[in-house]
Amino acid sequence: MFVTVFFWGLLMISAAPNLWAQDNPAPASSTQAFAITPQPLSSALLQFSGMTQIELLYDAAMTRDIATQGVSGEYAPEEALRILLRDTGLSPRTTTSGSITLERMSGPQSLSSTGSSSLAAAPEASSRPAAQQSVKVPEIVVKDIHERDDDAQTYVAEESTTATRTDTPIRDVPQSIQVITRKVIEEQRTFRLQDSLQNVSGINATESAASLYDSLIIRGFDATSRSYFRNGLLDPFAQFTASDTYNVRRLEVLKGPAAVLYGQGDPGGVINIVTNKPLPNAAYSANVTLGNFHFYRSELDATGPLNVSKTVLYRLNVAGQKAGSFMDYANRDMAAIAPSITWLMSSRTTLTVEADYLRRWSNDPYGLPAQGTFLPNPNGTIPRNRATTLGDFSTFNRTSYRFGYDLTHQFNDKWSLRNAFRHTIAEDDRNNLYAGFGGVLEPDFRTIQRFQVLQPGVARRHANSMITNLVGHFRLFDMEHTLLTGVELRQEKTDQSIYTVAEAPPLDLFAPDYSLPPLPFTGDRVSFRADNKTAAVYLQDQVTILPNLKFMGGLRVDYVHQFQQSVGAPQQTSDNHAVSPRLGLVYQPIEPVSLYTSWTKGFQPSSAAAFNPNGELFKPERSTQYEVGVKTFLLDNRVSATLAWFHLTRENLVTPSPDPALALQGFSVQTGEQRSQGIELDITAQLSPGWNIITGYAYTDAEVTKDNDTSLVAKRLANVPYNKFTLWSTYHIQDGPLKGFGVGGGLFAYTSRNASIFGDQTEMPGYIRADAALYYNHDLQKGNWVGAKSAHIALNLRNLLDQRYVATSYNGSNTFFYGEPRTVLATVGLRF
């Protein structure tokens, strides 16, 4: 079915240029008359773009307080632009899409000859005819477009918005932040977040690759639903729908507490999913991927203008997947579509409206016992394909819907406003049925007792998230300031969640019988609803004290109201307030090197359903991080490296009451504390044209430091290895008879990990997995029968040596998931 969809998509894409035909601009080599007077560079570039119909992509901040002497006479556009940029410290570079991006040369300078007085007296840009108003992409979005273009070309990211909610070079951020670009995702052919994020130091997965969940650990601590963001807005259901990468442009990971900008969340950090956005030039691509375990997948990507003046742009991403798994009955079927439209309302105002739909059909697996996976079992080794589900009786399907907008307006070169909103719905199907077990084998070492869960009604959750940010650039006390002020409103609401639990037929792991039907459900149904509302204000200032000394300070105040009620039980509510600061300093002794230090705090409200014997609500969980590090950008920013030491403490954890009688009644006390500290190194590099590397190492010491149960103190936290090392590299031949061919490969190594902090300290052995890839990219001749510009072929092999290993324990329990055996994926694609 998906192959058919793919070829229909090819026909549609090949016909698309005729649907939105547009006039071709004049050849770049032809000359024309220019009469651009001396003026601020930003307005001169706007005038140049209108005269030539050439799209210029650059960050508005690059042209701030810079003037040009103008250009007058007959010139080719490229020569006129060079004259316009003379003595500005900027240089033009033609992108693969045909646009021109402006870059800083080494040692950029403002025009000192013009002075501030001449800037004030400089004439405004000449107004352009209405038909030409949209030729230049508005300045407030050109940087975003530039980044998206670069994300598909290199592993190295120079800037990120996640750490500051402003366009800030990574070298100027006093906290560790890592970026996985689109090029990494495409060359590794990763479709799940946990597979893409394995390249980041300090991140570990705690779920099977066939699961419906994204369950990750960052710096030793679980990343729950409040650790996932999409385009800067909370995406609380991303964890439950296993986000697909079909429309992802980059993944940004900010490590450590991030409450100063993102409010309540987990101490390990936040993951920001940056999605594809419409582009001003038409481009189309289509891929088909086939693999073992009955894997079939197709993808379509189309973007471009919807009108001749390029004021309305569109993007459409579509993906379909029909796939089994190396585990019996663990299918991975998926369908998704993500349309978006950008309206360039003026040269300073942009509105993007976007939506996405994701549907997953699955049979969620729940792991295997230790005996027979990595511990001895008298019956032998449990096969890797063994499932503990109810076979064909099990179903677990989930759907998510998102709709939102992003409005940006630049008042002038110094002040800008952003307002963004998204509404999200997540649904579990009626009559979902699945099974699990507690990880304990019967005395025969082959039989497990299972339980089964039925969701007899649709479980539906809603979320609303809105932010309004005002960003200003100004000079005060002879120092440059970038001021961010913002307001955020959120709501996460569970309309209903209904389920019932019963015993399930036992399963012989060495001679399973999946034909046994589920047992009757005789217990009561559990039903509850919940609501979580947040209102917050935040303030941040980035100060350039000296050219090589930069300070960052921020503060956020949150109010959180929680409501929860089970059917037949009283309402449970809580109100929490929190103040979350961050302080950081960056010192750059030489331009390529940044030394930084930071202190930041986070918080997470305790559940409204948790209470102590006195009937009082618990205080919010708090976290504190100290971090010291060094960042380098070398070889014309083609090599990026971050080395960080961190000490992270998580306090006010709720633990069962030390009084057994009270613990049996569900009472708890708030005395728990956990600590994680370590060293992390992340490197991305483009060492030469065609040669890319991404590598990372983490040493993480995470343990329990306080608990009512003294036997837990000093125990290592679950699923956190002391050492993790990853390396992935690709090389594409640039010339000669083998031009277009490429190879890639990598190693992913983990030392032993503790399965759970409870019970015996069962350790999963470490492992090293090797991956490999082959590529061929070929430019096609014009006039070919499909109208494509290029074709590409890739062969990806995961677990090349077919290593048998345990990948993780299920959420810190004594049930375990095997890692995938050798997996082969073959991809064929076309670009138009």
C-alpha positions, 0 to 999 in steps of 0.5 A, a space after each residue: 500500500 505504501 509503495 503505491 502511495 509513494 509512486 502516486 506521490 511522485 506523480 503529484 510532485 513531478 506535476 507540482 511545478 506546473 501548479 505553482 508556475 512562476 516567472 524566472 528571475 533574470 540570470 545572475 550574470 546579466 548587469 543592471 543599473 543600481 542606485 542605492 545611496 549610503 544608508 543602514 545596511 539592513 535597509 540597503 539589502 532590502 532595496 537590493 533584494 527588491 531590485 534583483 529579486 534575489 533572496 538574501 538569508 541572514 540574521 537581522 542582528 548581523 546588520 545592526 548598527 552597520 552602514 553601507 556606502 551604497 552602490 551606483 552604476 551598471 553591475 552584475 548583481 553579485 558584484 553590486 552585492 560585494 560593493 554593498 558589503 564592502 568594509 562591513 565584515 560580511 561576505 555572501 555565500 550562495 546556498 544549495 537552494 540558489 539563495 544567497 546567505 550572508 556570513 561574518 568574515 573573520 574579524 567583523 567590523 562595523 563601519 566606523 567612518 559613518 558613526 552613529 550620527 550618520 546612521 541616525 541621519 541615513 535615509 530610510 529604504 526606498 519603498 518597493 513596488 507592491 509586486 516586489 514586496 515579497 521577494 526578500 524573506 522577512 528579516 525575522 525569519 531569514 536566520 531560521 531559514 538559513 539554519 534549516 538549510 544548514 541542518 541538512 548539510 552538516 553535523 555542526 550547529 552554531 546557534 540554538 534558541 532552546 537555551 535562551 529563547 533568543 538566537 544565541 551562538 552556542 559558544 555564548 551559552 553558559 550551559 551544555 546544549 547539543 544539537 542533532 541536525 537533519 543530516 545526522 538523522 538522514 544518514 543514520 536513518 533513525 525514525 525514533 527520538 531515542 535512536 537519534 538522541 543516542 548520539 548525545 552524551 549522557 542520554 540513555 533509553 529505557 524502552 524497547 525500540 518497538 514500544 509506543 513510548 519515548 522513555 529517556 534518561 538525561 544526566 542520570 534522571 528520567 525525562 518525563 512528559 514535561 521534558 519534551 518541547 516542540 518548537 519551544 512549546 511544551 509537548 506533554 504527550 510526545 513521550 506517549 506517542 513516540 515522536 517520529 522524525 519524518 518532519 524533524 529538522 533538528 533536535 536540541 538538548 539543553 542539559 540540566 534544570 531548565 525551569 528558568 525558561 520552561 517551568 516545572 520539569 525534570 532535572 536532567 534537561 529538556 528536549 526541543 523538537 524543531 520541525 520543518 518549516 516552509 521555504 521560499 524556493 520550491 523543493 520536493 523529495 520522496 523516499 522508500 525504505 525497505 528492511 528486514 522484519 517486514 519493514 516498509 516505509 515511505 516519506 514525502 516532503 514538499 515545500 515552496 511558494 503558493 503565489 508568484 510574489 512568494 508571500 505565502 509558503 507551504 510545507 507538507 510532510 507525509 510518512 507511512 510505515 508498515 513494519 513488524 519487529 524482531 519481537 513476535 507480535 510487536 508491530 510498528 505501523 504508523 501514518 503521519 502528515 504535517 502541513 504548514 503554511 507561512 504568510 509573510 505579512 510584511 517585511 517584519 511580520 510573519 505568521 506560520 500555521 501548522 498541524 500534524 497527525 500521528 497514528 500508531 498501531 502497536 502491540 506494546 512489549 513488556 520485557 523478559 526476566 533476567 534468567 535466560 537473557 543475561 543470567 543463567 537459566 537451566 532451560 537455556 537462553 530465551 529467544 530474542 524474538 520472545 514476546 510476553 503479550 497476549 499475541 493477536 489478542 493484544 492491541 494498543 493503538 494511539 493517535 495524536 493531533 496538534 494544531 497551532 500558530 507562530 506569529 513574529 513581528 520585528 518592530 525595528 532592528 532592536 525589538 521583536 515580539 513572538 506569540 505562539 500557541 498549540 493545542 494537542 490531543 492524544 487518544 488511546 483507542 477503546 478496547 485497548 488490551 495488553 499484558 505484562 508481568 512482574 519479572 519473576 519466573 516460577 520455580 520451573 524457570 520457564 513459566 511467568 504469571 501475567 496480568 492483563 489491562 483493558 481500556 474499555 473506553 477512549 482515554 483522551 487528553 488535551 493540552 494547551 500551551 501559549 507563550 509571548 516573548 518580547 526581545 530587545 537589544 540595547 546598550 546600557 552602561 556601555 554594555 550590550 544587553 539582550 533582554 527577554 521578557 515572557 509570559 507562558 500559559 499551559 493546561 494539561 487535561 485528562 478528560 477520562 482514563 478508564 481501565 480495569 486489571 485482571 490476571 492473564 493466562 500464564 506463559 511458558 517462555 520456552 514453549 509459548 501458546 498465544 492462542 489462549 484467550 484473555 481471562 474475563 475481567 471481573 474487577 471494578 473499573 478504575 476511572 479518573 480525570 485530571 487537570 494541570 494549569 500553569 501561569 508563569 512570567 520570566 525575565 532574562 538578560 544577556 549582557 556583554 560586559 566586555 567583548 570576551 566576557 558575557 553574563 547571563 541571568 534569569 528568573 521565572 515565577 510559576 503558579 501551578 494548580 493541580 486537580 485530580 479525581 477518581 470516580 467515587 473519591 473526593 477531589 484532590 487539589 494543590 497549588 504551588 508557587 516556585 521561583 527558578 533562577 539561573 546565573 551564568 558567565 562565559 569568558 573567551 580568552 581567544 575567539 575559538 574558546 569559551 570557558 563557562 560556569 553556571 548555576 541553575 535550579 528547577 522544580 517539579 510539583 508533587 502529585 495532588 494525590 500524594 499526601 502525608 499522614 497529617 493530610 498536608 500536601 508535599 512541597 515541590 521537588 527541587 533540583 540544583 545544578 552547578 556546571 563548569 565547562 569549555 566550548 570550542 569552535 575551530 577550523 572556521 566553525 567546522 569543528 564544535 566541542 563541549 567539555 562539561 563537568 556537572 553536579 546535579 542534586 534532586 531533593 524533596 523526593 517523596 518516598 513511602 512512610 518508614 512506618 509500615 502500617 502508614 506505608 500500607 495505607 499509601 502515606 509517604 514522607 518527603 525525605 528522598 534525595 538523589 545526586 548525579 555528577 560527571 563529565 561529558 564530552 560532545 564533538 561534531 565536526 566537518 573535517 573536510 568536504 564530505 567528511 562528518 563526525 559526531 562523537 560523545 563520551 559521558 562518565 555519570 555517577 548517579 546514586 541515592 544519597 538520602 532515603 527512609 530505607 537506608 538500604 537504598 542509600 548509595 545505590 546506583 540509579 537504574 539504567 545509568 552506566 558509568 561510561 557511555 561512548 558513541 562515535 559515528 562518521 560518514 565520508 562522501 567522495 567529492 570527485 573522481 570516478 567514485 564521486 557520489 559514493 559514500 561510507 559510514 559507520 559507528 560504535 555505541 558502547 555502554 558499560 554495565 548498568 544497574 537494573 533497579 534500585 530496589 531488591 538485589 543489585 542486578 547489573 546488566 552487562 555492558 556492550 558495544 554495538 557496531 553500525 555501518 552504512 553505504 551511500 550513493 548520490 547522483 545528480 540526474 540529467 535535466 529532462 529525465 522522465 520523472 523530472 528529478 534533480 538527483 537520486 540517492 541510495 542508502 544501505 544502513 546496517 545496525 548491529 552489524 556483527 549481530 551482537 546479542 545484548 540486553 539494551 535496557 531494563 523496563 523503567 528501572 524494573 527487573 524486566 529487560 529488553 534485548 537490543 535489536 539483532 542485525 537490522 538492514 534498511 535499504 532506502 531509495 529516494 528522489 529530490 526535485 
